[in-house]
Amino acid sequence: MNPRFDDSSFTVAIVGCGGFIGSHLLDAVLERTRWRVFGVDLDFYRLQHRLNHERCEFLCADLADPAVVERIAQFPLVVNLAAICTPSRYMGEACEVIRSNYDHPAALATACAKSGSWLVHFSTSEIYGKTAVESGELLEDSTPAVFGPVTASRWSYATAKLLAERFIAGLPGLRWTVVRPFNFVGPYMDFMPGVDGEGIPRVLANFSTALLRGEPLKLVNGGKAKRCFTSVHDAVDFLFALFDAGLGGSLGSGNETVPGAGVFSQAFNVGNPGNEVSVAELAQKMRAIFAKLRGVDVSSLPEPQSVSGEEYYGAGYDDSMRRMPSVAKAERLLGFRARIPLDTALEESLSWFVKHYDVAQTP
Ligand SMILES: NC(=O)c1ccc[n+]([C@@H]2O[C@H](COP(=O)([O-])OP(=O)(O)OC[C@H]3O[C@@H](n4cnc5c(N)ncnc54)[C@H](O)[C@@H]3O)[C@@H](O)[C@H]2O)c1
């Protein structure tokens, strides 16, 4: 184990700590290290069990506030997960989405460049743009990005994230690493509409909600788009491999010859290429898992229904047909490869959702 994980005077700032990935990262930091955590979010409803933890300080605040940004940048390692990142908001709230995914991260990066913090910034696999079904592996440093028209405001999120990446990479003096997640899934993901959130959550929570409510799973444009669903536990393991490499030496000392320096100024795809599935296939897998959990025949569950993207998400919808990550860079620089198979990740996610919301969804 890296001796830095044993350093009880070290504090990691986790911004967006109350969200899906943030709550898993927080648990893992508390379990695998002796670090302290400075957690920032707009709310912490997922973290009730951690609120009084002796090694945590939580700040309920908005990253839009410059004083909050300055405070976060005082810590030597900053993981920025905060973002508006639900597709249904990309159309109706484009300006807010752009502020959240460009303005706030740019301000935080500027403060980290001044203070010398290592910024681990969460971008997205969407920065590869409108890839086609026949697109091959997406390579971090050479795949071109092509987006839909400006009128398709679905791309507000991806283009803001891309610009944030460009800003971070161009900022003199910043020590940075960018993470591009490929459809992470697991417990605590998103919300159940009408129970603890409004609008349309991402596909896993969306399908889980429909299954619990006995409604048909909606396949946007036939569910032909393919994705590599990746367990959030693999994502957390990736982050620990990254911390291990990046903290191999004197973080914050200004010494650029530290072991593991190869992880700075790099963007990494984090995904599981072995877990590729179309959204239509995902729907069938989730129906089968739900039927098993409930002890019923799958034929008793409603069949999925196809809907158009515009009908479902509203005007300005567009999509990318395939996102297959190249994971060679993470393997080469960090010795990391995602391991958890699709069925295991889906079973864990859906079982958690059913257990968590079964009573809550009953009117
Ligand atoms: N989960 C995935 O598969 C996935 C895929 C691609 C990219 N990402 C990126 O990873 C990051 C985390 O994703 P997640 O799935 O955990 O999302 P999430 O929505 O569950 O968590 C984001 C958290 O950020 C907080 N937040 C938003 N705006 C804030 C602000 N102004 N100030 C303070 N806190 C704020 C939210 O309250 C939320 O708790 C995001 O940047 C997202 O774009 C995730």
The ligand as an SDF file (V2000), in Angstrom:
LIG
                    3D

 44 48  0  0  0  0  0  0  0  0999 V2000
  -22.0100    8.5090  -13.7620 N   0  0  0  0  0  0  0  0  0  0  0  0
  -21.5650    8.4220  -15.0080 C   0  0  0  0  0  0  0  0  0  0  0  0
  -21.6780    7.4020  -15.6740 O   0  0  0  0  0  0  0  0  0  0  0  0
  -20.8850    9.5990  -15.6500 C   0  0  0  0  0  0  0  0  0  0  0  0
  -20.6870    9.5690  -17.0390 C   0  0  0  0  0  0  0  0  0  0  0  0
  -20.0400   10.6360  -17.6250 C   0  0  0  0  0  0  0  0  0  0  0  0
  -19.5710   11.6940  -16.8700 C   0  0  0  0  0  0  0  0  0  0  0  0
  -19.7930   11.6980  -15.5150 N   0  0  0  0  0  0  0  0  0  0  0  0
  -19.3070   12.8460  -14.7600 C   0  0  0  0  0  0  0  0  0  0  0  0
  -18.8880   12.4470  -13.4640 O   0  0  0  0  0  0  0  0  0  0  0  0
  -19.2570   13.4420  -12.4970 C   0  0  0  0  0  0  0  0  0  0  0  0
  -20.0890   12.8440  -11.3740 C   0  0  0  0  0  0  0  0  0  0  0  0
  -21.2000   12.1720  -11.9200 O   0  0  0  0  0  0  0  0  0  0  0  0
  -22.3190   11.4740  -11.0120 P   0  0  0  0  0  0  0  0  0  0  0  0
  -22.8580   10.3720  -11.8300 O   0  0  0  0  0  0  0  0  0  0  0  0
  -21.7900   11.1950   -9.6650 O   0  0  0  0  0  0  0  0  0  0  0  0
  -23.4020   12.6380  -10.9740 O   0  0  0  0  0  0  0  0  0  0  0  0
  -24.3710   13.0850   -9.7720 P   0  0  0  0  0  0  0  0  0  0  0  0
  -25.3880   14.0070  -10.3770 O   0  0  0  0  0  0  0  0  0  0  0  0
  -24.8640   11.9140   -9.0290 O   0  0  0  0  0  0  0  0  0  0  0  0
  -23.3950   13.9050   -8.8280 O   0  0  0  0  0  0  0  0  0  0  0  0
  -23.0090   15.2220   -9.0890 C   0  0  0  0  0  0  0  0  0  0  0  0
  -23.1100   15.9810   -7.7740 C   0  0  0  0  0  0  0  0  0  0  0  0
  -22.6720   17.3130   -8.0040 O   0  0  0  0  0  0  0  0  0  0  0  0
  -23.4680   18.1680   -7.2210 C   0  0  0  0  0  0  0  0  0  0  0  0
  -23.4400   19.5130   -7.8080 N   0  0  0  0  0  0  0  0  0  0  0  0
  -23.9490   19.8950   -8.9970 C   0  0  0  0  0  0  0  0  0  0  0  0
  -23.7600   21.2130   -9.1670 N   0  0  0  0  0  0  0  0  0  0  0  0
  -23.1190   21.6630   -8.0670 C   0  0  0  0  0  0  0  0  0  0  0  0
  -22.6700   22.9410   -7.6530 C   0  0  0  0  0  0  0  0  0  0  0  0
  -22.8510   24.0300   -8.4170 N   0  0  0  0  0  0  0  0  0  0  0  0
  -22.0640   23.0530   -6.4550 N   0  0  0  0  0  0  0  0  0  0  0  0
  -21.8880   21.9680   -5.6670 C   0  0  0  0  0  0  0  0  0  0  0  0
  -22.2890   20.7200   -6.0090 N   0  0  0  0  0  0  0  0  0  0  0  0
  -22.9060   20.5820   -7.1920 C   0  0  0  0  0  0  0  0  0  0  0  0
  -24.8690   17.5530   -7.3110 C   0  0  0  0  0  0  0  0  0  0  0  0
  -25.6970   17.9940   -6.2240 O   0  0  0  0  0  0  0  0  0  0  0  0
  -24.5510   16.0830   -7.2530 C   0  0  0  0  0  0  0  0  0  0  0  0
  -24.6380   15.5560   -5.9390 O   0  0  0  0  0  0  0  0  0  0  0  0
  -19.9680   14.5520  -13.2810 C   0  0  0  0  0  0  0  0  0  0  0  0
  -19.0360   15.5470  -13.6030 O   0  0  0  0  0  0  0  0  0  0  0  0
  -20.4240   13.8640  -14.5440 C   0  0  0  0  0  0  0  0  0  0  0  0
  -20.5380   14.7730  -15.6250 O   0  0  0  0  0  0  0  0  0  0  0  0
  -20.4500   10.6720  -14.8940 C   0  0  0  0  0  0  0  0  0  0  0  0
  1  2  1  0
  2  3  2  0
  2  4  1  0
  4  5  1  0
  4 44  2  0
  5  6  2  0
  6  7  1  0
  7  8  2  0
  8  9  1  0
  8 44  1  0
  9 10  1  0
  9 42  1  0
 10 11  1  0
 11 12  1  0
 11 40  1  0
 12 13  1  0
 13 14  1  0
 14 15  2  0
 14 16  1  0
 14 17  1  0
 17 18  1  0
 18 19  2  0
 18 20  1  0
 18 21  1  0
 21 22  1  0
 22 23  1  0
 23 24  1  0
 23 38  1  0
 24 25  1  0
 25 26  1  0
 25 36  1  0
 26 27  1  0
 26 35  1  0
 27 28  2  0
 28 29  1  0
 29 30  1  0
 29 35  2  0
 30 31  1  0
 30 32  2  0
 32 33  1  0
 33 34  2  0
 34 35  1  0
 36 37  1  0
 36 38  1  0
 38 39  1  0
 40 41  1  0
 40 42  1  0
 42 43  1  0
M  CHG  2   8   1  16  -1
M  END
$$$$
